[in-house]
Amino acid sequence: VVAFGIRRMHPALCPMIDRASYIGGLDAVSSLKGAETIGMKPVGTMPHSLIIVLGSQVEAWKAFDELMPPDVPRVALVDTYYDEKIEAVMAAETLKDKLFAVRLDTPGSRRGDFAEIIREVRWELDLRGYKHVKIFLSGGLDEYSVLKYKEAGAEAFGVGTSISNAPVVDFAMDIVEIDGRPVAKRGKLGGKKQVWRCENCMVDVVKPYNDTMPKCPECGGKTQPLLKPLIKNGEIVAELPEPKKIREYVLTQLEKMTLEQ
């Protein structure tokens, strides 16, 4: 799964969006600066504009193959002018064994049963001996449609808007303690706090900071404190892990959760 959401955001935000996307579980990012922040190479495919400017799908696929470095996977965009399965076969017959994948970015107004379109493309490619060619999807995807289209035969996904324009997490910052004295406005809990998490159930418990470790309300097991000092008196006091390490930690937690959580 590749992060494709930066094109609709302000360029200044792109590195942060790509970094967060990678940490959250995506396998690759598409911006140069975003890839630099996580120590990886950017990933992308050809745009529709290349095909439109050259006036021919075949010429665009050939030009991409001729000009791009050898280590860049040959992914042909196959939904510009003709039916997806027709263009997919055309791309396979043009690039042969060099073709890594075909990308379907079909507009919503033309999709109909998109899962069935994916099955048709897979069938026609396999029928002609192009079983090595993967199907790459993009356009309006989210965590639910990715699972659905994976079952239909898609193997790679470019996810954009549902990540870069994800629903906000509504929160506020309030003064709850002054010189060790608990304070709070109406509707808020006063005093410094600690968040304890059960690593088995992924249940969080909020307690006053100096309270003893609570047991998990679900399984009765031990909990671990999550809040640790990062900055004191304007100085960074903790070691900042690399994005890869943060990602590993996040993925370990996600394995214990469902989409609904």
Beta strands, then each sheet from edge to edge (+ up, - down):
strand 1: 2-3
strand 2: 28-29
strand 3: 74-77
strand 4: 99-104
strand 5: 134-138
strand 6: 156-159
strand 7: 177-178
strand 8: 181-182
strand 9: 193-198
strand 10: 203-208
strand 11: 224-225
strand 12: 231-232
strand 13: 235-236
sheet 1: 2+ 1+ 6+ 5+ 4+ 3+
sheet 2: 7+ 8-
sheet 3: 10+ 9- 11+
sheet 4: 12+ 13-
end
